[in-house]
Amino acid sequence: MIPVKGFSGQILAVLGLGRSGLATARALRAGGAEAICWDDNPAARETAEAEGFACTDLRRGGAFDGVASLIVSPGIPHLYPVPNPVVAAALEAGVPVDNDIGLFFRSFAGPEWNNFDTPPRVIAVTGSNGKSTTAALIHHILSEAGRAAQLAGNIGRGVLDIDPGGDGSVVVLELSSYQTELARALTPDIAVFTNLSPDHLDRHGGMGGYFSAKRRLFAEGGPDRAVIGVDETEGAFLAGQLAEGSADDRVIRISVARKLTGPGWQVFARKGFLSEYRKGRQAGAIDLRNIRGLPGAHNHQNACAAYAACRALGLAPRVIEQAMHSFPGLPHRSQIIAEADGVTYVNDSKATNVDSALKALSAFKNIRWICGGLEKEGGLAALNGAGDQVIKAYVIGREAANFAMQLETEAQVCTTMAAAVEQAMADAQPGETILLAPAAASFDQYDNFEQRGEDFAAQVRQRLPV
C-alpha cells in the first residue's frame, strides 16, 4: 500500500467504492487522514462499513463542511455530459476534486529514496488503443530482464494498493482518459502516448476534450522522456509541442505507418521489422513477425512503444527482443484461444470500437468475423474498408439486424454468441480464422467485454473435440 501523504488529520470524501475507491480509503487512513465514503450501491457501502469506514450521503446539504478534498472514482463524470450531483456539490462548496492517480503521484516518493542507488521510476501509458498491451509488455520485459516491476492503474492493481518503491524498481501504469483528466498531480518519469481514435466522446465533450484529457499526462508534470505515436495528427502535434527541436531525444517518436527520419530518436515498424534510429544511425532492430504474442500491425505499434520505453530505461535491444518472444499476450486482445483442423480461433473482445476492430481485422487473413453489440457514436462506415480479409460476418447483439445492414461484406444475423460461433464453425475451412472483434460495446448482452470474450471462448471449446 502507498499511504497518502499531505492530509494527516484531515477529512477527505471518497465517491465510488469499487476497487480503486476502497484502496483509496485504505491508503488515506494509512496516511493519517479520515475517509468518509459514499456509493449509490448499498452493497458497496456495506463492504466499506465492514472495514470501519464511515459512509455519509454526500448528496445532502452540508456534507462537505470540513472536507479537504473529494476523491472520485474514474467512471464518475465530473464535467460532461453532466457532473455527478456529488461532484457538483463539492465544486459549489469550493472543495478540490482529485482521484487516486493524483494521490499516488503526490505520495509515491519517500525519504528512504535518498538511500537508493537508483530511485524508483514510473512509466505511464495512455492512448485510445493498445495501452493495456503496451503496459503489460513493458512490465513483462522488465520482469524478464530482472528488474523489480509492478503493473497498476487501469490494469493489474489499483495504484494505491501497490507496494512502496524499492531501489531500482519500476511502476508501470496504464492510464485511461478518465484517470488522466482529473488527476491533480501527473509526474511520470516516462510517459507513453500510443494513438488516438474517437472514443468516450460523450464523457469528454468531443474529440478536443478527449485529446486534452490524454495530453494532460505530458503537460502537467513534464516527463523526463515522452514516447509518442505520431501516426495521427494529434500525436504528431503533441510530439512537436514537447520537443525543443528535431534532435531533442527527450521525445521518442514511434510509427507503424512509415519510416521515421531525422536527427532525433525514432522507433518504427515496417513489414514486421522494428527499427530504432538515433542521431541518424540505426541502434537496434527486431523481427516481429514470429513473435506469437504480438500479431498484426497494431501489436507492432505496441511493441514499438514498449521497446522505446524500455530503451529509455537503458535496456539493451537483445534483452528486449528475448523478452518479447516469451510475451503471452493479454486475454481478449488478439488472443489465440484454439487451433483445430486448420482453423484458428481468436478472441479480441476488447475491440470495442471501430478503430480497434479494424486493427484486429488487419492482423489476420481469411476471416469469419463475429461482430456486433452496442454501437458507438460515429457509425460503422470505416469497417467497410476491411472487407478484403473478411469472408463472412456473423452479427450478434440486440440490434444485430441494423448492424448487419451497415456492412458491405456478406453478413448473417445470429443475435447470440452461441448461434454465431456455431454457424461460423460450420462454415469454416482449413486456413481460415474465426475472429471475435465486435467493434461495439458489450453492454446490450454482457456486463463487460471480458464476459463477452469468455463466452466466445466457452462456446468454441465446447464445440471442439476433446
N, C-alpha and C positions, 0 to 999 in steps of 0.2 A: 504494500500500500504506500501511496505518496501522501503523507499528511499535508493538508493545505496550510500554507503559510500566510501570515499577514492579517488574520482575522481572530486571533485568540481573544476570548472573552466577548466576542460579538455574536449577534444573531443573524443567520442567513436563512433565506427561504429556498426550498428546493421544490421545483414544479416538475412532476413526472417521476414516477418511481419504478421505472424499468431498470435494466442492467446498469446504465450509466447513472441514473438518478440515485439509486441505493448506494452505489460505490461512492458517489459524491458526498452523500450524507455521512457515510462512514469516515471518509477522508477529512471532512470538516471537523467531525468530532475528534479524530486523532490529532488534529492540529489545534485543538483547544477552543473551537467555535461551537456554538449551539445551532443545530439544524432543525428548523421547523418544516414539515413536509406536507405536500398535497398531491393527490392524484384523483381524478374523477372516478377511477375504478376502486370500489370498496375492497376488493381482494388485495390490490396493491397496497392500500393503506394498512390493511391488517398485517401484511408482511413487514412493513416498516415499523409498525407499533410493536410487533413481536421482538424487534431488535432494540426497543427502547426509545424510538424516535417519536416525538410529538407530532401528530397530524392536525393541522389547522386549516380550515377552509379559507384559502387566500382570496376568495371572491368577496368575502364580507367586508364591510366598511371598517377601516382602521386596522386591517390585517397587517399593513406594512409599517405600522408605528414601531420605531426602534429597530427596524430591519436594515442591515448594512448593504445587502445585495440579494438579488433574485437570481438563482441558478436554474437555467431552463434546459430540459432535455431536447435533443436535436429535432424530434418530429413535431414540436410545438411551434406554430407560426408566431412571429413577433411583429411582422410588418405586412406582408402580403399573404394570401388575398385579404385577410383582415387579422389584426392582432388577437391572440388569445385574450379573453377578458382579464385573466390574472396578470398577464404581461402589460396590458393596457393600464391596469390599476397601479402596477409598480411604476410605470413611466409617469403616470399622473402624480404619484407621490414623490417623484424625484429619486427613486431607488434605482441604482445601476443594475443593468441586466447583463449576465455573463453566462458561460456554460462551462462544462468540465474541462474542455480543451484550454480555455483561458486560465482556469485554476491550475491546470497541470504545468503550463509554461511558466507561471509565476512561482511555482512551488518545487519544481524538479531539482534545481541546483541546491547544494548544501555546503556548509563549511568544510565537510570532510573531503570535498573535491580538491582542496588545497594540498592534500597529501597524495593525490593520484599522480602517477607518471603521465597518464593520458586521460583527460577529462571525458566523461560520457558525452556521446553525440546523439542528436535527434535528427532522423530523416523523416520528413513529412511528404506524403504523396497525395496529390489531388488530381482531378480531371473528370471528364464525363465517363469514359470507358477505360477499362484496363487497370484502374488504380488498385483494385484488390489483388489481381495477379502480380502487378508490379511490386506492391508492398510485400506480398508473400515471397516473391522471387528474391528480392533483396535480403529478406530475413533468412531464407534458405541458403543463399550464397555466403552470407556472413557466418551462419552456423557451421556450414561445411568447411569454412576457412578457419574455424576455431575461435571466432570472435563471439563473446557473450552478447546475445541479441534477444530482444523482446519485441513481439508484434502486438500492436494495440490500436485502439481507435475504433474505426468503423469495421474492423476485422479483429479477431482474437479477443483480447481482454479490454475492459474499459481502461482509459488512460490513467485514472487514479487508483486502479486496482493492481497495477504492475509493481514489481519490486524496485526499490531505490537503485539508482545507477551505481555501477561499480567501475573500477579502474579499467579504462579502455572499452567499456560496454557501449552498445548502440541500441537505441529505441527506434523502431520503425513504425510510423503511424500512417494508417490510411485515413484520410480526412475527406468527408463529403462536403458539399457546399453548405449543407445545413449546419455543419460544425464550424467551418471557417468564417461564415458570415457574421457570427455573433461573438466569437472569442475576443476578449479584450486584450489578450496577450498572445502573440504568434511569433515565436522566435526559434524556428528550427535552424540547425546548422546547415542542412542541405534540404532544399525544397524542390519537389518534382511536379511538373505540370505535364500530364500525358497528352491530352487532346480536349477539344470542346465540341459538343454537338447538342442540339436542343433537348432539354430535359428539365423537369421540375419548374417549368416556366411560370405556372400559377403562383408558386411559392416565392419566386424572385421577381415577379412583375415583368417578365420578358427576358430576352437574351442578354440585354445590357446588364440587368441586375444579376443574372446568373453568372456572367463572366466576372462582374465586380466582386461577387462572393468568393470566387476562386482566386482572383487577383490579390485579395487581402493577405493570403499566405505569404506573398512575396513583398508586399508593400508595407505591412505593418511593422515587421521587425527587421527585415533585410537579412536573408540567409547569407552565410559565407559563400555558398555555391548554389546556383539555380540550374536545374536540368529542365529544359523547356522543349516540348514538342512543337515544331514550327510548321506542321503541315496544314494548319488552319490559320486564317488571318489573325485571330486573337492571340495565338501562341507566338506568331512572328512579331506582333505588336508588343507583347509582353517582354520578349527577349530584347527587343530594341529599347524598351524603356529601362531595363535593368542594366544593360551593358554600357560602359563608358566609351566603347569604340569596338571596331571589328576584331581586334586582337585581345579583347578583355576575356580571359579564360575563367573568370568567375561565373560566366554563363556558358553552359554546355548545351548546344543546340542538337536536337535529335530529329530524325526523319525516316519514314519508310516510303516516301513519295519520290525522293530524288537524292542524288549525290550532293552533299554539302561541301562547299569550298570556302577558302579564305584563311586568314592567319589565326583564327580563334581555335576553339576546342569543339569538335563535332563528332557525333556518333550517328551513323546511318546504316540502314539495311536495304540491300537491293538484291533481288532474285535469290533470297535466302542466305546472303552473306552479310554479316555485320562488320563494319569497318570503323575504326577510330582514327581520326586525324587531329593532330595538334601542331600548331605553328607551321601548317602546310605539309607536314610529313605524317605518314602512316605510323601509328603507335600500337596498333593491335587489330586482330581480325578473328572472327569466329564463323564457322559454317553452322548455320542454324537449322539446316534442312532436316537433319536426322535427330534433332532434339525432340523427343516424343511428347514431352510435356508442354511444348510451345509451338503448336501447329498454326500456320497461317500468318498473313502479314500483320494482323492486329496483334498477335502474340510476339511477332518480331519487333513491333514498336515497344511492347512491354519489355522485351529483352534489351533493347537499346537504352531504355530509361533506367532499368536496373543496373546494367553494365556501367553506365555513366555515373550513377550514384556510388557504386562500389569503387570505381576508379578514383572518384573524388576522395574516398577514404584511404586510398593508397594500395588497394588490392591489385595484384598482377593479373593481366589478361588470361594467362593459362589457369590461374586459380579460379577465376570467374567461369571460364569455359567448362572446366571439370565439374563444378558445382551445378551448372545449368543442365548437364546431362542427367543428373540424378533428381532434377526437379519433377515431382509427380503431377504438377498442375493442381488446380483448385476444383472442388466439386461444383457442378452446374456451370462451368466455364470451359467450353470445348472439351469436356471430359469424355474420354472414350470409356464407355461402360461395358461394352461387349464386342466380340468379333466372332461370327459364326457363319459357316457356309459361304464365306467370301463377302459377307455384309458387315459393315462397321456401324455401330450404334453410338451416337454422340449426344450427350446431354449438355446443351448450352441454354438452360432455363434462365440464366442471368441476362440473356439478350432480351431485355425488357423494352428496348426502344428500337426504332428503325435502323439507326446507325450501327448499333452493336449487332443487330441481326445481319446486316449487310457484311460486316466483318466476318461473322461466323460462316456465312454462305460462300465467301471468297476463299475460305480455308480448305474447302473440300470439293470434290468433284462427284458428278452423278448422284445428285442429292434427291432423296424423298424427304420432303420438308414438312415437319409438323409445326404449325404456327397458329397464332390467334390468341385472343384474350381480350383484356380491357384496352381498347385502342387509345393511344395517347394523342395529345394535340399535335397537329401538323400533318396528319394523314399518312397514307401508305404509298404514295406515288413513287417515292425513291426506291422502294423494294423491287419495282419492275425492271430496274437496271441489272438485277442479279439473276434474271431468269435463265441465262445461258447454262448455268450449272444445275438448275432445278428440273428434274424430270416431271415431278408432280407435287402439289401441295395438299396437305391433309389438315383441314382447318378445324380448330377447337374453339370453345368459348360460347358464351350465351348469345353473342351476335356473330356467330360463325358465318352465316349466310351473307351478311353485309361485308364482312372482312374478305370473304372469298370473291365477291363481286369486284373488289378493287384490285385484284391480282390479275396480271396478264397471263401468267402461266396456268396450265391446267390445274384446277383445284376441286377437291371433293369436300363437301361439308360433312364433318364427322361429329362435331359438337363435343364429345367426350374424349379424354385421353385414351381410354380403353379401345374405343372404336377406331381412333386414328392409328394407334400402334398396330392393332390387328390388321387393318387394311394395308398399311404401309409394309408390314412384314409379308403379307400375302402377295403383294406386287413386286417386292424387291428381288433383284437378280444379283449374282456374284459381281463384285466390283463396285457396288453401289453403297451409299451411306444414308442411313436413316438419321436425320438430324432434327432435334428439337431446338429451335431458335425462334421463340414466339413473336418477337417484335412488338410485344404488348405486355402490359402489366398482368398480374395473375389474380387480382382480387375479385374477379367475377366468379371464379370457381375455387380458388385456393387462398389460404391465409397469407402466403408469401411465395416468392419464386423458388425457394428451397423445397417447399412441399410439392410444388408442381414438378420440379426435377426428380424428386424422389418417386413420385407417382409414375413418371415416364420410365424410370429405371426398373421399378417393380413390374410394370406392365410388360416390359421387354423380357425380363428374366423369367417371369412365369410362363412365357411362351417359348422359351428356348429349351432345347433338350438338356436334360441334366447330365 
